[in-house]
C-alpha cells in the first residue's frame, strides 16, 4: 500500500507540472526549456502536447529566453502561463522552425484523413508574440499544409517604418492568396487570439483575429480586429494544416519573440479561464469512493474500494468545455478474489439505464495504463481490457485513463468498470447434480448408522 501511495503521488506531481497551464488545449507549447546560452536551443525540443519535435535551422538562432511572457486583459483576467519563450534572431534567407501538428486528441469534427481541418471544423489558436524588428515584412508565424497552403501572420511591408501593422495571410493549396492588415502594430508584445471556421458546405475557411481581447468568455470578445476568407481548393477540398511554422527570410536581422502557443476546438481550451472542473455526480453499484479530487486542471483523481465483482458506474460531469481529461484512480481489491483482468467502458446513464458509447459520438478513450496489468486490449474506442497479471486480495491497481470529450459545457458521461477472476461459478445443472450427490452420501451414512 505504501508503494502504491508513492506511485500515485508521483503521477499526480508529474501530471500537475505538465498540465497546470494547459487548460484543455490540444496543442500546447509553453517553451518550458532551459536557457543554456546556446545558439539554437529550440531544435529537437518537444512541446508540452500536440506537436512533434521542433526542427529549427541553425541560421535562425531559435534561442530560449526567460522569463516567459504574460498577459492580463483590461478586466484583470490573467492568462495561465508557464515556462520561458523563444526568440528568433539572426540574418538568413531561410531561418525557420517547424513542428508537425499531431492529430491525437482532436475530435472527428476537426480531423480528416489524419490531417487537421475539414468541412465544418472550428479551430482556435492563440499566442503571445512580439516583432522586435519587422519593418521589412519577412517574419512569419503560420499553420502550413504539406500541399502548399498556409494561414497566419506576417508584418506588412513598409520598408522604412518601424511600427508596421500585422498582416493576415491565407493561401489555399492551389496558391490562391488572400491578405489584409488589421491595424495593430507588430512592434508591441500582444496576445493574439485566432479562430478558423471552415464552412460545412463550401469548404471556405474564415480566419478571424483578436488582439489583446477580453478573455473571461467568448461572448466578451466583440468584433474581430481582422478577418479574411481562404477559399476552398478548386476540387472542393479544404486546406489542411500539417505543421506549425515560424521563421523569416530576411538578411536584415529581423527578430521575433513567441510564447504560449495553444490550439484547440473551443475558446476555453486556448484561454483557460472558464470555471472548468471535473466531479463525480452519481454512482451505481456497491463499491465505495474514498477520495475524489480535481486539484489539477483537467485531471480527476479517485480512490475506490471494490467490494464485489459487479459493474460499478461512476457518472462524471465536466464543465468548461474541455475536450480532453485524465482520470487517475486507485482501486483496492476487497473482493477476496484474484483479479485476472480489469475492464473499463464509456457510456451514459447508471445501472440498468447504462447505454454504451458508440464510435463517432465524440466520447472515447485516447490511452490507458495500469500499474499491475501490462497488457491492454482495445475492444473498441469506448472499451478497454487490462490483463497479463493478477491483483490479489487487499492489493491495489493504479489506472490512468485519458479521454476525448466532445467539448460540450457541461458534459456528463459514465465510466463503467469491473474486474474478472478465474473463479468458476457452477452452472445451475452442475450445481443440482452436485447437490443430489451430496444428499445421496448423507442418506447412505444414515443407513449405515442404523
TACOR-V872835 format. One record per residue. N is the residue number from 1. SS is DSSP state (a for helix, b for strand, c for the rest). PHI is phi in whole degrees, -180 to 180 (999 if undefined). OMEGA is omega in radians with two decimals (none if undefined). Layout:
n->(N,N)
ss->(SS,SS)
phi->(PHI,PHI)
omega->(OMEGA,OMEGA)
This chain:
n->(1,2,3,4,5,6,7,8,9,10,11,12,13,14,15,16,17,18,19,20,21,22,23,24,25,26,27,28,29,30,31,32,33,34,35,36,37,38,39,40,41,42,43,44,45,46,47,48,49,50,51,52,53,54,55,56,57,58,59,60,61,62,63,64,65,66,67,68,69,70,71,72,73,74,75,76,77,78,79,80,81,82,83,84,85,86,87,88,89,90,91,92,93,94,95,96,97,98,99,100,101,102,103,104,105,106,107,108,109,110,111,112,113,114,115,116,117,118,119,120,121,122,123,124,125,126,127,128,129,130,131,132,133,134,135,136,137,138,139,140,141,142,143,144,145,146,147,148,149,150,151,152,153,154,155,156,157,158,159,160,161,162,163,164,165,166,167,168,169,170,171,172,173,174,175,176,177,178,179,180,181,182,183,184,185,186,187,188,189,190,191,192,193,194,195,196,197,198,199,200,201,202,203,204,205,206,207,208,209,210,211,212,213,214,215,216,217,218,219,220,221,222,223,224,225,226,227,228,229,230,231,232,233,234,235,236,237,238,239,240,241,242,243,244,245,246,247,248,249,250,251,252,253,254,255,256,257,258,259,260,261,262,263,264,265,266,267,268,269,270,271,272,273,274,275,276,277,278,279,280,281,282,283,284,285,286,287,288,289,290,291,292,293,294,295,296,297,298,299,300,301,302,303,304,305,306,307,308,309,310,311,312,313,314,315,316,317,318,319,320,321,322,323,324,325,326,327,328,329,330,331,332,333,334,335,336,337,338,339,340,341,342,343,344,345,346,347,348,349,350,351,352,353,354,355,356,357,358,359,360,361,362,363,364,365,366,367,368,369,370,371,372,373,374,375,376,377,378,379,380,381,382,383,384,385,386,387,388,389,390,391,392,393,394,395,396,397,398,399,400,401,402,403,404,405,406,407,408,409,410,411,412,413,414,415,416,417,418,419,420,421,422,423,424,425,426,427,428,429,430,431,432,433,434,435,436,437,438,439,440,441,442,443,444,445,446,447,448,449,450)
ss->(c,a,a,a,a,a,a,a,a,a,a,a,a,a,a,a,a,a,a,c,c,c,c,c,c,c,b,b,b,c,c,c,c,c,c,c,c,c,c,c,c,c,c,c,c,b,c,c,b,c,b,c,b,c,b,b,c,a,a,a,c,b,b,b,b,c,c,c,c,c,c,b,c,c,c,c,c,b,c,c,c,c,c,c,b,b,b,b,c,c,c,b,b,b,b,b,b,b,b,b,b,c,c,c,c,c,c,c,c,c,b,b,c,c,b,b,c,c,c,c,c,b,b,b,b,b,b,b,b,b,b,c,c,c,c,c,c,c,b,b,b,b,b,b,c,c,c,c,c,b,b,b,b,b,b,c,c,c,c,c,c,c,c,c,b,b,b,b,b,b,b,c,c,c,c,c,b,b,b,b,b,b,b,b,b,c,c,c,c,b,b,b,b,b,b,b,b,b,c,c,c,c,c,c,b,b,b,b,b,b,b,c,c,c,c,c,c,a,a,a,c,c,c,c,c,b,b,b,b,b,c,c,c,c,c,c,c,c,c,c,b,c,b,b,b,b,b,b,b,b,c,c,c,c,c,b,b,b,b,b,b,b,b,b,c,c,a,a,a,a,a,c,c,c,c,c,b,b,b,b,b,b,b,b,c,c,c,b,b,b,b,b,b,c,c,c,c,c,b,b,b,b,b,b,b,b,c,c,c,c,c,b,b,b,b,b,b,b,b,c,c,c,c,b,b,b,b,b,b,b,b,b,b,c,c,c,c,c,b,b,b,b,b,b,b,b,b,b,c,c,a,a,a,c,b,b,c,c,c,c,c,c,c,b,b,b,b,b,b,b,c,c,c,c,b,b,b,b,b,b,c,c,b,b,b,b,b,b,b,b,b,c,c,c,c,b,b,b,b,b,b,b,b,b,c,c,c,c,c,c,b,b,b,b,b,b,b,b,b,b,b,c,c,c,c,c,c,a,a,a,a,a,a,a,a,a,a,a,a,a,a,a,a,a,a,a,a,a,a,c)
phi->(999,-64,-61,-62,-62,-64,-62,-61,-61,-64,-60,-62,-63,-63,-66,-64,-69,-85,-116,-59,-112,-70,54,92,-64,-79,-103,-140,-127,-96,54,-83,-116,-83,-81,-96,81,-76,-102,-154,-73,-76,-57,85,-77,-122,-64,-56,-163,85,-129,-77,-67,-72,-113,-119,-73,-64,-65,-81,50,-82,-102,-85,-126,-135,-81,-66,-80,-133,-147,-127,-82,-66,-100,69,-77,-108,-71,-66,-137,-161,79,-112,-141,-113,-120,-96,-144,105,-124,-163,-77,-152,-109,-153,-132,-140,-142,-66,-87,-82,-93,-62,100,-82,-81,-64,-74,-117,-112,-131,61,79,-129,-77,96,-160,-62,90,-78,-125,-128,-101,-150,-144,-164,-107,-144,-148,-87,-80,-149,-112,-69,-95,72,-110,-92,-136,-139,-144,-97,-125,-105,-64,-94,112,-75,-163,-141,170,-127,-160,-70,-72,-83,-124,82,-122,-96,-74,-88,-74,-73,-69,-119,-89,-138,-137,-133,-83,-67,-80,97,-71,-111,-128,-139,-159,-89,-128,70,-118,-69,-91,-86,-113,-63,-140,-91,-111,-111,-125,-138,-115,-114,-102,-61,-69,-103,-80,85,-68,-110,-91,-106,-118,-143,-123,-107,49,-81,-69,-122,-75,-163,-63,-67,-89,-65,76,-69,-67,-74,-155,-158,-148,-119,-96,-69,-62,-69,-61,-88,89,-80,-92,-85,-85,-121,-109,-151,-99,-131,-143,170,-147,-125,-120,-106,-99,80,-70,-132,-148,-116,-135,-153,50,-86,-131,-138,-168,-101,-137,-57,-61,-70,-104,-113,81,-108,-73,-79,-71,-169,-135,-147,-81,-111,-180,-142,-145,128,-101,-69,-120,-93,-101,-155,-145,-139,-134,-77,-105,-54,68,-128,-107,-110,-137,-112,-133,-117,-92,-104,-153,-96,-75,-60,-118,-103,-126,-82,-124,-115,-114,-115,102,77,-62,-107,-140,-139,-122,-114,-107,-138,-111,-115,-92,-84,-112,-84,62,-125,-77,-88,-98,-160,-143,-114,-132,-143,-101,-179,-137,83,-122,61,-69,-93,-66,-125,-65,-67,-122,-56,90,-88,90,-111,-165,-82,-98,-160,-156,-136,-132,-75,-112,-89,-80,-99,-122,-112,-88,-72,-167,-68,-114,-146,-121,-130,-101,-157,100,-159,-136,-105,-79,-55,66,-105,-119,-121,-107,-109,-127,-119,-105,-120,-98,-119,-74,92,-66,-132,-82,-134,-121,-146,-121,-106,-100,-150,-162,-94,-128,-131,-92,-61,-94,-94,-59,-70,-53,-66,-64,-62,-66,-62,-61,-66,-65,-63,-63,-63,-62,-63,-64,-64,-63,-64,-66,-60,-62,-64,-73)
omega->(-3.14,3.11,3.13,-3.14,3.14,3.13,3.12,-3.13,3.13,3.12,-3.13,3.14,-3.13,3.13,-3.14,-3.12,-3.12,-2.97,-2.96,-3.11,-3.04,3.05,3.04,3.12,3.10,2.99,3.08,3.10,3.14,-3.05,-3.11,-3.12,-3.08,3.03,-3.09,-3.09,3.13,-3.06,-3.13,-2.96,-3.12,-3.04,3.11,3.12,-3.13,-3.07,3.09,3.11,2.92,-3.14,2.96,-3.12,3.11,2.98,-3.06,3.13,-3.10,-3.13,-3.04,-3.10,3.11,-3.01,3.10,-3.14,3.11,-0.04,3.11,-3.11,3.13,3.06,3.04,-3.08,-3.06,3.09,3.11,3.00,-3.05,3.09,3.07,-3.11,3.01,3.04,-3.12,3.04,3.12,3.11,3.06,3.10,3.13,-3.14,-3.09,3.06,-3.14,3.09,-3.10,2.99,-3.12,3.11,3.13,3.03,3.14,-3.11,3.05,3.14,3.08,-3.14,3.10,3.11,-3.07,-3.01,3.14,3.12,3.13,-3.14,-3.08,3.11,3.08,3.10,-3.14,-3.08,2.97,-3.09,3.07,-3.06,3.14,3.11,2.93,-3.00,-3.13,3.01,-3.13,3.06,-3.10,-2.98,3.13,2.99,-3.05,-3.14,-3.04,2.94,-2.92,2.83,-3.05,3.10,3.05,-3.12,3.06,-3.13,3.11,3.05,3.12,-2.96,2.93,3.06,3.05,-3.13,3.07,3.06,-3.07,-3.08,3.12,-3.04,-3.13,3.03,3.05,3.04,3.01,3.12,3.05,3.13,3.09,-3.07,3.10,-3.12,3.09,-3.00,3.04,3.13,3.05,3.01,3.12,2.89,3.14,-3.08,-3.08,-3.06,3.09,3.12,-3.06,2.94,-3.12,3.09,-3.06,-3.12,3.09,3.08,3.14,-3.06,-3.07,-3.11,-3.04,-3.05,3.05,3.14,3.07,-3.10,-3.13,-3.12,3.06,3.12,-3.12,-3.10,2.90,-3.02,3.14,3.10,3.13,-3.10,-3.13,-3.09,-3.05,-3.11,3.12,3.09,3.12,-3.13,3.01,-3.12,3.05,-3.07,3.05,3.09,-3.06,3.11,3.12,-3.13,3.12,3.01,3.13,3.12,-3.05,-3.09,3.01,-3.00,2.95,-3.11,3.06,3.10,-3.02,3.00,-3.10,3.08,3.12,-3.12,3.10,3.08,-3.05,3.10,2.99,3.08,3.10,2.99,3.12,-3.07,3.14,3.07,-3.08,-3.08,-3.13,3.09,3.01,-3.14,-3.12,3.05,-3.06,3.12,3.09,3.11,3.05,-3.08,3.10,3.09,3.01,-3.07,-3.04,3.12,-3.13,3.00,-3.07,3.09,3.09,-3.13,3.03,-3.08,3.10,-3.13,3.07,-3.14,3.03,3.12,-3.07,2.96,-3.09,2.97,-3.13,-3.05,3.07,-3.09,-3.14,3.10,3.06,-3.12,3.11,3.10,-3.05,3.10,-3.12,3.09,3.11,3.08,-3.14,3.10,3.03,3.05,3.07,3.06,3.06,-3.13,3.04,-3.09,3.12,-3.13,3.06,3.14,-3.08,3.06,3.01,3.08,3.12,3.00,-3.03,-3.06,2.99,-3.07,3.14,3.11,3.08,3.12,-3.09,3.06,-3.11,3.11,-3.13,3.07,-3.09,3.06,-3.14,-3.13,3.07,-3.11,3.11,3.12,-3.14,3.02,2.99,3.13,3.10,3.08,3.11,3.12,-3.07,-3.06,-3.09,-3.06,3.09,3.09,3.09,3.09,2.99,3.09,-3.08,-3.12,3.13,3.06,3.10,-3.09,3.06,3.10,-3.11,2.96,-3.08,3.11,3.11,2.98,-3.08,2.99,3.12,3.14,2.98,-3.08,3.05,-3.02,2.97,3.13,-3.13,3.10,3.09,-3.13,-0.01,3.07,-3.11,3.10,-3.13,2.99,3.10,3.13,3.13,3.05,3.00,-3.08,3.08,-3.14,-3.13,3.08,-3.07,3.05,-3.10,-3.11,3.12,3.13,-3.14,3.12,3.12,-3.13,3.12,3.11,3.12,3.12,3.12,3.11,3.12,-3.14,3.13,-3.14,-3.14,3.14,-3.14,-3.11,-3.13,none)
